[in-house]
Amino acid sequence: MSDYTVTRIEEIDEIDDGREPFRPVRHHLGITSFGVNSWTARQAGDRIINEHDEDEPGGHEELYVVVSGRARFELGGESVDATAGTLVYVKPKIKRTAFAEEPNTTLLAVGGAPGEAYEAGGWELWAPLNPLFQAGKYDEAADRGRELVEANPEYPGLLYNVACAESLAGRKDDAIEHLRRSLELSPRFREMAKADDDFATLRDEPGFKELVG
């Protein structure tokens, strides 16, 4: 295996999670030490970056690089114009979004939690299934998610999301097993699971109680 990889952004297939389509750069290249993905807006006026902040434990600081075109960032209520070559750094608590000012504007986003080693959760793989989950199609999301974790067992976030779908689909044993595997890889999901309403059906299950304490 080569010690390096060369590719172009447009050679990476886009993923649509029901919001703004993105290219999973980190997963495509097998990067494990930091998060990085890209977004391209086809038309001027299109939103490129989903509005969000990172104001939670483990929230990321992010660096956005305008690769081509021109973008308008909305950062904590302020507007910032960014032409190709511009770097925009955003701290975790700041609400952010971005819109294309020119067709085919492409952004590259790099992120990580300050003071913490990066942990690849596998959210990129779950993203195409999120519309099914949000639509309440838990059985289908669980079936497709199970295929993903069989092919990619190293991602705790993916395992966690599949466990959520299985719990809501009434597959208690499967949900507990996938949650167990998620917590073995990343104990940080334990506190999340304790309060997650997706696991309401598991609250009285001995296996769930054993996992979350």
Backbone bond lengths (Angstrom), bond angles and torsions (degrees), N, CA, C in turn:
res aa  C-N    CA-C-N  psi(-1)  N-CA   C-N-CA  omega(-1)  CA-C   N-CA-C  phi
1 M - - - 1.464 - - 1.527 109.30 -
2 S 1.330 117.05 137.57 1.451 121.17 179.33 1.520 111.08 -69.95
3 D 1.330 116.12 151.53 1.457 121.32 177.83 1.519 112.14 -86.25
4 Y 1.314 117.62 3.83 1.466 119.88 177.28 1.525 109.23 -147.90
5 T 1.328 114.95 160.63 1.463 122.28 179.15 1.514 108.76 -134.54
6 V 1.300 116.50 137.94 1.466 122.01 177.56 1.522 108.23 -121.32
7 T 1.314 117.26 127.08 1.455 120.58 177.76 1.519 108.87 -151.10
8 R 1.301 116.52 170.80 1.456 122.74 174.15 1.530 108.40 -112.12
9 I 1.308 116.72 148.57 1.461 120.64 -177.23 1.518 111.20 -54.06
10 E 1.334 116.88 -44.37 1.464 120.00 -175.50 1.525 112.99 -69.52
11 E 1.335 117.69 -11.30 1.458 120.82 177.35 1.537 112.39 -82.38
12 I 1.326 116.40 -10.59 1.464 121.14 178.54 1.527 108.25 -91.06
13 D 1.317 117.34 126.37 1.467 121.23 -178.53 1.526 110.93 -63.30
14 E 1.330 115.38 139.81 1.453 120.25 176.71 1.526 111.26 -75.59
15 I 1.318 115.29 151.24 1.458 123.24 174.36 1.526 107.90 -118.15
16 D 1.328 116.75 133.87 1.461 121.54 178.93 1.526 108.84 -112.84
17 D 1.333 116.24 116.33 1.463 120.45 179.29 1.523 111.65 -105.41
18 G 1.334 115.96 17.16 1.449 120.51 -179.53 1.514 113.08 91.68
19 R 1.316 116.46 -1.19 1.466 120.29 177.79 1.530 107.63 -118.08
20 E 1.341 117.59 -113.31 1.460 120.01 178.74 1.528 108.58 -102.76
21 P 1.341 118.74 120.77 1.472 120.62 -178.93 1.534 111.20 -58.00
22 F 1.326 116.45 142.93 1.456 121.03 -178.57 1.520 110.15 -138.41
23 R 1.314 115.56 167.17 1.460 121.43 176.08 1.527 108.63 -111.31
24 P 1.345 117.42 125.42 1.471 121.68 -174.73 1.524 111.63 -81.07
25 V 1.312 115.80 77.12 1.470 121.36 -174.73 1.524 110.89 -60.71
26 R 1.336 116.99 -46.71 1.465 120.25 -177.30 1.521 111.62 -58.38
27 H 1.329 116.04 -50.80 1.461 119.82 -177.86 1.524 110.84 -66.08
28 H 1.319 117.37 -41.10 1.461 121.58 -178.15 1.528 111.02 -59.61
29 L 1.320 116.42 -40.31 1.469 120.57 -177.06 1.524 112.86 -91.38
30 G 1.332 117.26 -8.50 1.459 119.98 -179.60 1.513 113.36 76.15
31 I 1.335 117.50 27.54 1.463 121.72 179.97 1.532 109.58 -74.47
32 T 1.330 116.69 135.36 1.461 120.62 -178.49 1.528 113.14 -121.61
33 S 1.336 118.64 -5.72 1.465 120.59 -174.16 1.518 114.18 -102.34
34 F 1.316 118.99 -9.60 1.461 121.62 176.47 1.521 109.28 -161.86
35 G 1.339 115.38 158.15 1.458 120.42 178.49 1.514 110.70 -90.96
36 V 1.317 117.89 138.54 1.465 121.51 177.09 1.522 109.23 -156.16
37 N 1.322 115.79 130.66 1.458 122.96 177.46 1.515 109.06 -144.91
38 S 1.332 117.53 169.58 1.461 120.52 179.27 1.515 110.50 -133.52
39 W 1.326 115.14 154.15 1.460 123.02 178.84 1.524 108.75 -131.96
40 T 1.328 116.95 141.80 1.463 121.85 175.84 1.522 109.26 -130.47
41 A 1.328 115.88 129.56 1.465 121.68 175.84 1.525 108.25 -99.22
42 R 1.321 116.34 128.30 1.459 120.25 -177.84 1.528 112.59 -74.46
43 Q 1.340 116.24 -36.65 1.450 120.54 -174.61 1.530 111.07 -122.99
44 A 1.333 115.80 150.99 1.456 120.03 173.07 1.524 108.61 -61.65
45 G 1.319 116.14 137.80 1.459 121.03 -178.33 1.513 113.57 96.57
46 D 1.327 117.63 -17.19 1.463 120.33 178.37 1.529 110.59 -68.45
47 R 1.333 116.05 142.13 1.458 119.92 172.05 1.522 108.49 -73.18
48 I 1.334 116.27 135.90 1.472 120.17 178.88 1.526 110.30 -102.89
49 I 1.326 116.55 -48.04 1.459 121.35 -177.70 1.525 109.32 -106.81
50 N 1.324 117.26 126.25 1.461 121.04 176.46 1.528 109.74 -58.78
51 E 1.335 116.24 140.84 1.456 119.31 178.25 1.530 109.41 -68.06
52 H 1.321 116.09 127.45 1.463 120.34 -179.39 1.515 109.88 -167.01
53 D 1.309 115.41 167.80 1.448 121.08 165.03 1.525 107.20 -128.53
54 E 1.307 116.25 177.76 1.462 121.13 -179.59 1.525 109.35 -121.32
55 D 1.346 114.75 33.07 1.456 120.80 -172.65 1.524 111.86 -84.72
56 E 1.333 115.32 68.30 1.461 121.86 174.72 1.519 107.40 -152.96
57 P 1.325 118.45 164.61 1.469 119.28 178.43 1.528 110.69 -53.53
58 G 1.312 116.12 130.59 1.456 120.20 -178.37 1.516 113.60 80.92
59 G 1.346 117.30 9.26 1.458 120.63 179.28 1.526 111.67 -63.32
60 H 1.321 115.75 146.81 1.452 120.94 -173.47 1.525 113.24 -92.78
61 E 1.326 115.83 143.17 1.449 119.84 159.22 1.522 105.54 -85.20
62 E 1.337 117.15 147.67 1.459 119.73 -172.59 1.519 111.43 -133.50
63 L 1.318 114.51 144.03 1.458 122.64 173.80 1.517 108.05 -116.40
64 Y 1.336 116.97 121.57 1.460 122.40 177.59 1.522 108.76 -105.24
65 V 1.316 115.69 132.05 1.459 122.48 178.03 1.524 108.11 -115.75
66 V 1.325 116.70 122.57 1.466 120.26 176.49 1.531 106.90 -81.59
67 V 1.317 115.39 106.19 1.465 120.97 -176.07 1.525 111.01 -79.37
68 S 1.322 116.25 -41.10 1.466 120.26 179.74 1.518 109.30 -151.95
69 G 1.338 116.08 157.38 1.451 120.56 179.01 1.517 112.05 79.20
70 R 1.328 115.57 -149.15 1.465 121.77 -178.75 1.518 108.99 -150.27
71 A 1.321 115.99 135.71 1.460 121.21 -176.50 1.525 110.61 -123.70
72 R 1.327 114.61 156.51 1.464 121.77 171.79 1.525 107.72 -118.84
73 F 1.317 115.18 114.78 1.457 121.08 178.94 1.529 109.83 -92.36
74 E 1.329 116.50 141.01 1.453 123.04 169.81 1.522 106.17 -110.50
75 L 1.336 116.03 113.58 1.459 121.77 -172.12 1.521 109.49 -126.52
76 G 1.329 116.54 104.63 1.452 120.05 179.83 1.508 113.16 57.94
77 G 1.323 117.20 35.38 1.465 121.14 179.08 1.512 114.54 89.83
78 E 1.327 118.39 -3.44 1.459 121.93 178.40 1.529 109.73 -107.77
79 S 1.334 115.72 146.56 1.461 121.93 -179.24 1.523 110.10 -101.88
80 V 1.327 116.05 134.04 1.464 121.55 -178.94 1.520 109.24 -129.45
81 D 1.327 117.32 124.08 1.458 122.44 176.95 1.528 108.91 -85.62
82 A 1.325 117.10 133.45 1.468 120.73 -174.90 1.525 110.33 -136.84
83 T 1.313 116.60 110.16 1.460 121.81 177.23 1.523 109.85 -87.28
84 A 1.333 117.00 172.60 1.462 121.52 179.94 1.524 110.49 -55.12
85 G 1.326 115.96 134.04 1.458 121.89 -178.08 1.511 114.09 95.99
86 T 1.352 117.35 -6.61 1.464 121.46 -179.23 1.529 110.82 -79.27
87 L 1.326 115.72 140.09 1.460 122.74 173.96 1.521 108.47 -107.94
88 V 1.328 116.91 130.28 1.461 121.89 178.51 1.526 108.04 -123.64
89 Y 1.319 116.74 114.01 1.465 122.25 -179.49 1.529 108.90 -102.49
90 V 1.334 117.08 132.00 1.458 121.76 -176.21 1.526 109.32 -130.18
91 K 1.343 116.40 128.34 1.458 121.46 176.93 1.533 110.30 -76.42
92 P 1.326 117.46 160.68 1.472 120.84 -171.86 1.522 115.97 -54.56
93 K 1.330 119.36 -40.33 1.463 120.89 -170.70 1.526 114.24 -79.17
94 I 1.317 118.18 -11.06 1.462 121.17 -174.56 1.530 110.60 -81.78
95 K 1.335 116.58 127.45 1.463 120.37 174.96 1.515 108.31 -71.81
96 R 1.334 115.64 136.51 1.470 120.36 -173.72 1.518 111.87 -140.13
97 T 1.312 114.81 150.94 1.457 123.43 169.02 1.522 106.76 -160.19
98 A 1.325 117.31 169.18 1.462 120.33 179.38 1.520 109.88 -150.52
99 F 1.333 115.41 147.95 1.456 122.82 179.01 1.524 109.09 -127.35
100 A 1.334 115.88 149.56 1.465 120.48 177.14 1.521 109.69 -79.09
101 E 1.310 115.79 135.94 1.459 121.92 173.39 1.529 110.86 -101.05
102 E 1.336 115.74 -11.97 1.458 122.28 177.15 1.525 108.76 -137.80
103 P 1.353 118.13 152.32 1.468 120.11 176.22 1.524 111.45 -60.13
104 N 1.327 115.41 149.88 1.470 122.55 176.14 1.520 112.89 57.47
105 T 1.306 115.75 38.82 1.466 120.53 173.29 1.529 108.99 -78.11
106 T 1.318 116.15 129.80 1.463 121.52 -178.41 1.520 110.86 -121.10
107 L 1.340 115.35 132.23 1.459 122.17 175.97 1.526 109.65 -117.26
108 L 1.323 115.47 145.50 1.460 122.53 171.41 1.517 106.87 -113.63
109 A 1.330 117.55 129.59 1.461 121.58 -179.16 1.524 110.04 -117.22
110 V 1.335 115.77 129.88 1.462 122.38 178.22 1.522 107.50 -120.98
111 G 1.346 117.44 132.90 1.450 118.62 -176.56 1.511 114.16 -146.91
112 G 1.327 114.14 161.60 1.452 121.23 176.19 1.514 109.24 -173.00
113 A 1.334 116.95 159.08 1.466 122.03 -179.51 1.525 109.73 -83.39
114 P 1.329 118.53 126.69 1.464 120.36 179.91 1.520 112.31 -57.25
115 G 1.315 116.14 130.35 1.458 121.12 175.88 1.506 115.77 77.87
116 E 1.338 117.28 5.11 1.461 120.20 -178.28 1.524 110.63 -125.01
117 A 1.336 115.25 147.66 1.457 119.44 172.25 1.525 108.54 -68.02
118 Y 1.318 116.58 141.93 1.458 120.37 -178.54 1.525 110.45 -70.04
119 E 1.320 115.43 140.56 1.464 121.72 176.85 1.521 108.71 -126.02
120 A 1.316 117.16 117.44 1.462 121.16 178.09 1.520 108.99 -78.43
121 G 1.340 116.48 113.71 1.460 120.16 -176.63 1.508 114.36 -90.25
122 G 1.346 116.48 -21.05 1.459 120.02 -179.93 1.514 114.33 88.23
123 W 1.344 117.35 21.47 1.464 119.63 -179.35 1.529 111.76 -62.51
124 E 1.347 116.22 -26.81 1.463 119.38 179.81 1.532 111.28 -61.50
125 L 1.325 116.25 -35.75 1.459 120.38 -179.09 1.525 111.54 -74.65
126 W 1.323 115.83 -34.53 1.467 119.61 179.35 1.529 111.67 -74.80
127 A 1.315 117.87 -26.30 1.468 122.45 -171.38 1.530 114.46 -50.12
128 P 1.338 120.42 -44.96 1.468 118.51 -179.73 1.522 113.76 -65.12
129 L 1.340 117.22 -19.77 1.459 121.01 179.88 1.526 112.38 -90.18
130 N 1.319 116.39 -11.59 1.460 119.12 -177.16 1.528 113.26 -60.68
131 P 1.347 120.46 -38.08 1.472 119.00 176.36 1.528 112.40 -59.88
132 L 1.337 117.53 -37.71 1.462 120.40 176.60 1.524 110.68 -63.26
133 F 1.313 115.52 -44.59 1.460 121.29 -179.41 1.521 110.52 -62.14
134 Q 1.336 116.56 -46.52 1.460 120.84 -178.79 1.526 111.91 -65.72
135 A 1.337 116.15 -27.30 1.467 120.66 178.81 1.525 112.54 -84.04
136 G 1.338 116.47 0.66 1.459 120.02 179.17 1.514 114.45 81.16
137 K 1.340 117.14 14.53 1.463 120.78 179.14 1.526 108.47 -90.78
138 Y 1.324 114.89 66.18 1.459 120.45 -170.92 1.524 113.11 -68.27
139 D 1.324 117.54 -36.32 1.467 119.54 179.45 1.520 111.13 -62.82
140 E 1.327 116.56 -45.07 1.463 119.89 -179.72 1.523 110.92 -67.05
141 A 1.333 116.35 -42.19 1.466 119.72 177.69 1.524 110.86 -61.63
142 A 1.334 116.21 -39.95 1.469 120.50 179.73 1.521 111.24 -66.68
143 D 1.340 117.70 -42.59 1.459 121.14 -179.96 1.525 111.18 -62.17
144 R 1.320 115.63 -48.33 1.466 119.19 -178.92 1.526 111.11 -70.16
145 G 1.321 115.94 -34.27 1.458 119.54 178.13 1.510 111.96 -66.38
146 R 1.321 116.55 -36.27 1.463 120.16 178.76 1.524 110.93 -62.11
147 E 1.327 116.41 -39.42 1.464 120.37 176.65 1.524 110.67 -62.00
148 L 1.329 115.88 -39.50 1.460 119.74 -179.26 1.523 112.10 -66.57
149 V 1.342 117.66 -42.62 1.462 118.55 -178.24 1.526 111.43 -71.92
150 E 1.307 117.17 -26.83 1.463 118.91 175.41 1.520 110.64 -67.10
151 A 1.339 116.40 -35.17 1.466 120.66 179.27 1.526 112.60 -85.84
152 N 1.349 116.77 -22.19 1.475 121.11 -175.81 1.537 109.04 -137.06
153 P 1.334 118.13 68.81 1.472 120.83 -174.04 1.518 114.47 -74.99
154 E 1.321 117.93 -1.13 1.464 121.00 -173.69 1.529 114.21 -89.13
155 Y 1.326 118.15 -2.28 1.461 120.75 -173.12 1.533 111.80 -103.56
156 P 1.336 118.19 110.36 1.467 120.44 -178.49 1.524 113.50 -66.69
157 G 1.339 117.02 -36.21 1.454 119.59 -179.93 1.517 112.58 -66.84
158 L 1.306 116.23 -37.49 1.464 121.02 176.73 1.521 110.14 -64.51
159 L 1.316 117.25 -45.35 1.469 121.59 177.65 1.521 110.90 -60.09
160 Y 1.325 116.64 -41.31 1.459 121.45 -179.70 1.525 110.64 -62.56
161 N 1.320 117.49 -47.07 1.457 120.69 -178.99 1.525 112.28 -64.97
162 V 1.320 116.34 -37.76 1.464 119.49 176.50 1.526 109.97 -64.58
163 A 1.331 116.65 -39.89 1.468 120.37 176.94 1.524 110.79 -61.09
164 C 1.328 117.22 -39.11 1.470 120.70 177.65 1.526 110.56 -60.84
165 A 1.339 116.13 -46.77 1.467 120.02 -179.99 1.516 111.38 -62.81
166 E 1.320 116.64 -41.09 1.461 120.36 -179.66 1.522 111.30 -66.64
167 S 1.323 116.66 -39.06 1.458 119.95 177.54 1.525 110.91 -60.95
168 L 1.320 116.36 -46.10 1.464 120.71 -179.11 1.523 112.00 -70.48
169 A 1.341 116.04 -22.39 1.467 120.12 176.78 1.523 111.98 -86.67
170 G 1.333 116.94 -1.25 1.461 120.60 179.15 1.510 114.37 84.11
171 R 1.318 117.20 14.18 1.469 121.15 179.83 1.529 108.70 -95.85
172 K 1.299 116.39 74.66 1.454 121.25 -170.06 1.525 113.32 -62.30
173 D 1.322 117.39 -47.25 1.465 120.05 -177.12 1.530 111.19 -62.69
174 D 1.337 116.44 -43.84 1.461 120.15 179.30 1.526 110.67 -63.52
175 A 1.350 116.09 -41.41 1.460 120.34 -179.25 1.528 111.09 -62.34
176 I 1.322 116.67 -43.93 1.466 120.23 -179.45 1.521 110.56 -65.21
177 E 1.330 117.09 -39.72 1.463 120.31 -179.86 1.532 111.19 -64.93
178 H 1.325 117.17 -45.29 1.466 119.27 -179.01 1.529 110.98 -70.28
179 L 1.323 117.02 -34.27 1.463 119.43 175.08 1.520 110.19 -65.17
180 R 1.321 116.80 -41.08 1.472 119.99 177.76 1.519 110.96 -58.05
181 R 1.316 116.58 -46.19 1.463 120.42 -179.76 1.523 111.43 -65.16
182 S 1.340 116.86 -36.06 1.460 120.98 177.09 1.519 111.15 -62.80
183 L 1.342 116.70 -45.23 1.462 120.52 -177.79 1.523 112.31 -70.82
184 E 1.319 116.83 -29.04 1.466 119.22 175.32 1.519 110.87 -64.58
185 L 1.322 116.32 -35.73 1.464 120.66 179.74 1.520 112.07 -81.08
186 S 1.332 116.88 -34.38 1.464 121.21 -176.76 1.529 110.63 -148.03
187 P 1.336 118.13 96.70 1.464 121.50 -179.70 1.531 113.40 -60.70
188 R 1.342 117.47 -16.37 1.471 118.82 -177.41 1.527 112.10 -63.69
189 F 1.330 117.39 -20.01 1.461 119.63 179.29 1.532 112.40 -76.75
190 R 1.327 117.48 -9.14 1.469 120.05 -177.44 1.521 111.56 -63.05
191 E 1.333 116.96 -47.61 1.462 119.95 -179.87 1.524 110.84 -64.76
192 M 1.305 117.15 -36.09 1.455 120.42 177.90 1.520 110.73 -63.74
193 A 1.328 116.03 -43.09 1.462 120.36 -177.84 1.525 111.99 -64.19
194 K 1.335 117.08 -33.76 1.468 120.57 -178.65 1.524 111.90 -58.24
195 A 1.332 115.93 -36.91 1.463 119.87 -174.37 1.526 113.35 -106.31
196 D 1.318 117.37 1.58 1.464 121.07 -174.24 1.531 110.44 -78.63
197 D 1.344 116.40 119.14 1.461 120.56 -179.60 1.530 112.79 -64.73
198 D 1.329 117.39 -18.93 1.461 119.74 177.62 1.525 111.65 -62.34
199 F 1.326 116.19 -21.39 1.468 120.77 -179.48 1.528 112.81 -102.16
200 A 1.327 116.27 18.61 1.473 119.49 -178.60 1.518 112.21 -57.65
201 T 1.337 116.92 -34.73 1.468 120.31 -178.65 1.525 112.05 -72.45
202 L 1.327 117.23 -12.25 1.464 120.62 -176.74 1.525 113.33 -102.49
203 R 1.324 117.56 -4.33 1.465 120.76 -171.43 1.533 113.69 -53.50
204 D 1.321 116.67 -36.40 1.463 119.89 -176.29 1.527 113.21 -95.34
205 E 1.311 116.55 2.53 1.464 120.24 -179.75 1.537 110.07 -78.59
206 P 1.327 117.77 128.21 1.474 119.53 179.96 1.519 112.91 -55.68
207 G 1.332 117.42 -38.53 1.455 120.26 -179.89 1.509 112.49 -62.99
208 F 1.326 117.31 -38.44 1.462 120.93 178.15 1.518 110.73 -69.59
209 K 1.336 116.85 -43.98 1.448 120.79 179.32 1.527 110.76 -59.13
210 E 1.311 116.03 -40.10 1.461 120.38 179.55 1.521 111.55 -63.35
211 L 1.346 116.45 -37.23 1.463 120.65 -177.83 1.521 112.60 -71.47
212 V 1.334 116.56 -44.99 1.472 118.93 -172.55 1.520 113.15 -92.00
213 G 1.346 117.67 -13.75 1.458 119.95 176.64 1.526 112.30 80.96
